[in-house]
Amino acid sequence: MKKGFSHLKNKPNKQTGFSLLEVIIALVISNIALLGLVAGQLKSLQYINNNFQYTVSIIHAKNVAERILIDVCELSNGTQVFDLNYIESNLTTDSDLDYNGSAITSNKHYQLGWDELNSPMDEFTTQFPIFISWTDLRMDDLDLNKVVIMASFPTADANCNE
């Protein structure tokens, strides 16, 4: 008998490796997993954008409170009236902040508002909530599109006239 590779001729051919069907199934499974990761990344970007809007809204609310603080003596003793004219001329001077109680329609991104029960419009009080809201239709829960800070100002006293 000859030595060499003649003994391989008698063995049946065994296929090694993956079939085309197995490769296609693996590709489909990996694509489904990647789509899930992409969807999670997209939702994460939506929340990041909403958190940015939240941060900007807090800055707007604090700016409004600081602008009111400048005039707190005049507002408390009644020499300055807290009305729509005061709001539009003093509080919404930011380029993208609008008062949502006015009849003026605007394309501004952030809206300033008050609590109906604690509105400073009737009589100026030293403590009331300031609402800032924005529109982000990508978020499912629209309650996430607003910020409320409780503004508290010092009471007017004899030092206001100095």
Disulfide bonds with the S-S distance in Angstrom:
Cys73-Cys160 2.23
